[in-house]
Amino acid sequence: MATIYNTAATLDGFLATTDNSLSWLFEVSGADDAESSIADFLAGIGAMAMGSTTYEWLLEHESLIDNPTKWQEWYPNQPTWVFTHRDLPVVEGADIRFTRAPVAEVHAEMVAAAGDRDIWLMGGGDLVGQFADAGLLDRMVVTIAPVTLGAGAPLLPRDMRASRLRLVSIEHRGQFAELTYDVGAP
Ligand SMILES: NC(=O)c1ccc[n+]([C@@H]2O[C@H](COP(=O)([O-])OP(=O)(O)OC[C@H]3O[C@@H](n4cnc5c(N)ncnc54)[C@H](OP(=O)(O)O)[C@@H]3O)[C@@H](O)[C@H]2O)c1
């Protein structure tokens, strides 16, 4: 069982533009193939976590309030913790748990729910940084797009040196480079 940050990012280390757009990602040819590798990855995932900006992006981009069954199709066995201090709309029928509890407490609940499957931290970067600060991030899988944005939501706004990160694989996926790192304790 591992806790994994799996995300796409730009070559200059951003998850999204300053106004939270991902259009730069969908413009890259072969982005659909990268999405199908996420389907394989999801099969091994037993719990997910994300911040409220990421959740609200999914709600809006995929019209999930009007089409709630999509969530169940994508994430049939993945209870999801959404970190927020606000009351957010709920996708009907989805196993979504809003929380503002410390990440270590939430991580323990996620481990219990996931059993022997992995945990997917979807982002954003600071939330994943909170898990890393607590020593609760085992691996990062970053799919780099041939794009620079110059500014935006950062991949991982932390000072993490080579003593903590070990490159374990590089996969060439069309226009994308998938880099996998093991993450050591702080
Ligand atoms: N490229 C990709 O594959 C990819 C992957 C993931 C995300 N994204 C995008 O990247 C952007 C990330 O946005 P973001 O950096 O703003 O991150 P985010 O983590 O999605 O959202 C940040 C929000 O999460 C809540 N939060 C974080 N830590 C918390 C804690 N400990 N307790 C309670 N609430 C907490 C706060 O929400 P409240 O203000 O509600 O309290 C905070 O404002 C989004 O546009 C997203 O769509 C892209």
The ligand as a Gaussian input file, in Angstrom:
#p B3LYP/6-31G(d) Opt

LIG

0 1
 N       -2.701000      18.937000     -13.878000
 C       -3.440000      18.082000     -13.205000
 O       -3.514000      16.882000     -13.503000
 C       -4.135000      18.584000     -11.973000
 C       -4.267000      17.747000     -10.853000
 C       -4.867000      18.278000      -9.709000
 C       -5.332000      19.576000      -9.704000
 N       -5.211000      20.323000     -10.818000
 C       -5.655000      21.721000     -10.835000
 O       -4.667000      22.456000     -10.138000
 C       -5.287000      23.486000      -9.376000
 C       -4.934000      23.246000      -7.927000
 O       -5.485000      24.226000      -7.178000
 P       -4.981000      24.586000      -5.692000
 O       -3.516000      24.658000      -5.678000
 O       -5.821000      25.751000      -5.273000
 O       -5.325000      23.319000      -4.823000
 P       -6.446000      22.453000      -4.148000
 O       -5.670000      21.639000      -3.194000
 O       -7.273000      21.751000      -5.158000
 O       -7.399000      23.464000      -3.345000
 C       -6.916000      24.289000      -2.319000
 C       -8.021000      24.412000      -1.292000
 O       -8.149000      23.177000      -0.578000
 C       -8.561000      23.440000       0.753000
 N       -7.562000      22.908000       1.672000
 C       -6.247000      22.656000       1.448000
 N       -5.688000      22.157000       2.566000
 C       -6.660000      22.073000       3.504000
 C       -6.707000      21.613000       4.843000
 N       -5.624000      21.127000       5.465000
 N       -7.893000      21.675000       5.503000
 C       -9.020000      22.140000       4.896000
 N       -9.022000      22.593000       3.622000
 C       -7.859000      22.564000       2.941000
 C       -8.732000      24.932000       0.888000
 O      -10.073000      25.122000       0.485000
 P      -11.185000      26.106000       1.127000
 O      -10.791000      27.453000       0.620000
 O      -12.443000      25.566000       0.501000
 O      -11.117000      25.963000       2.590000
 C       -7.792000      25.460000      -0.201000
 O       -8.132000      26.749000      -0.634000
 C       -6.782000      23.366000      -9.661000
 O       -7.111000      24.241000     -10.711000
 C       -6.959000      21.946000     -10.130000
 O       -8.054000      21.776000     -10.989000
 C       -4.593000      19.868000     -11.937000

